[in-house]
């Protein structure tokens, strides 16, 4: 069965995650949301800055993600920082849960986006970077940039 090509529209990106963490692997997960949350996301009112995922009772929950209240939600509006359940296959949840229990691993949301009409989150299995690791990564990036500049100069 062929899969339809779905449009992917980014809502929010966790820019600090790739700087503060070493991303080992990524996984796409669905989110359980209420109507006013989806409407707020269509307006782009989301923040992944302090968010992370935790395993609990064989399920994964996204904690700390902020979805702003919907303007016309009235008393039906949602709690902006409530925990949201992540939708994954059981074996994926089990695999990620065992890795999170290992020392130093955490699940960090990297991107939040619409895939067709559904809201998806790209989770990164990450290990925290220390300050000297950040300096080393910056040094490597600058070395690559200089090497590319040298190669461009030689071509001219």
N, C-alpha and C positions, 0 to 999 in steps of 0.2 A: 504494500500500500504506500503510495507516494504521499509525502508530507507537503502541505501547502506552505509557501514561503510567507511567514508572518512579518509584519512591519515591527520594527523595534524602535521605540521612542523613549529616550532616556528622561527620567524624571529627576533623579538626584544621583550624585556621585560622591563617594567618600574619598576625597583627595588625599587626606592625611594617612589613610590606611596603608597605601603602598610605600609611603615614606617611613612610617613608624613600625611597620611589620614586614617580615619576609613571608611572602605568600607561597605556600607549598603546593596547594591545589585549589581549584575552584569548582563550585557546584551551583547549578541553577535550582531555585526553589520557588514554589508558589506561596502566596500569602492569603490568610483568611482575614477579610476586611468587611466592614459594614459600609452601607451606601454612602454616607457622608464622607467617609475616608476616601473612597474612590473619586468622588467629586472634587475633594480637595487636592488629590493627586493630579487630576486633570488640570487643575489650576497651577500645579507645580509647587505646592506647599508641603515640602518634605525636607527633613534634615537627618542625615545618617551619622553625624559627627560622633556621638557618644554611644552608638548602638553596637550590640554584640548578640550572639545567639547562645542559648543555654539548653542542654538536654535535660528533660524532666519527665519521668514516668513513660519512657519510650517515645517521647515526642520532642520536637525542637520548638523553642519560642524565641522570637526576636524581642529583645529588651532594649529600651532606651531610644528607639527611633521616634522622632517627633513628626506627626502629621498635623498641620495646623487645622483649626476648626473651619468648617465650611460656612461661608458668609450667610447663606440663606438656610442654614440647618435648624435654627430655632432651638427648641428643647430636645430635638432628636439628635443633636450633635454628639460626637464621640469624645472620649477622653484622649487628649493629644499624645500622651506618652504611655498608653496602655501596652501591655504585652500582647504580641500578635503571634498566632500559631503559624508555623512554617509547614508547607506541604511537600513531603518527600516520600519516596518509597521506603518501606520498613528497613530493608537491608542498607540503604544509604544512611538512614538515621542511625542505625547500629554502628556502621563503619565510622561515621563522623563522631558519634558519642565516645567510642573507644579511643579515638585520636585526641579528643578534647580532654579526656581523663589523663592522658599522658602529660608529663611535665612540660609546661611552656607553650602548649598549643591552645588557640582560641579560635572561635568562628566569628569573623568580621564581615559585615555586609559591605561589598565594594560598590555595587551599582543597584539602583532601583529603576525599573523600566516597565513599559507596557510592551507585551508580546501579543500582538493582536489586541483583543479586548481584555486580556488578563494581565494582572500586575505580577511581575516576577522580581526576585532579588538574586543577585549574584553573590554567593557566600564564598569567602576565602578562608581556607584553613591556614592559619598564620601563626608564626612564632615571633615574639617581640624582638625588636632590634635594640641593641645597646647603642650608646652615643658613638663609640668608636666604630661600630659597624656602619652607622650613617656617614661618618667622615670617609670611611673606606669606599662606600658606594659613590659618594660625590667625587672622590678622587678618580675612581675608575671611569665615571661618566665624563669627567673633564679630559682624561687621557684619550678616550675614544674620540671625543670631539676634536682634540688637537691632531690626532692621527688622521682623521678625515680631512681636516683643513690642510695638513701637509700633503696628502694625496691629491687634493684639488689643486694646490699650488704647483705640484710637479706636472700635472696634466697641461697646464697653461704654457 
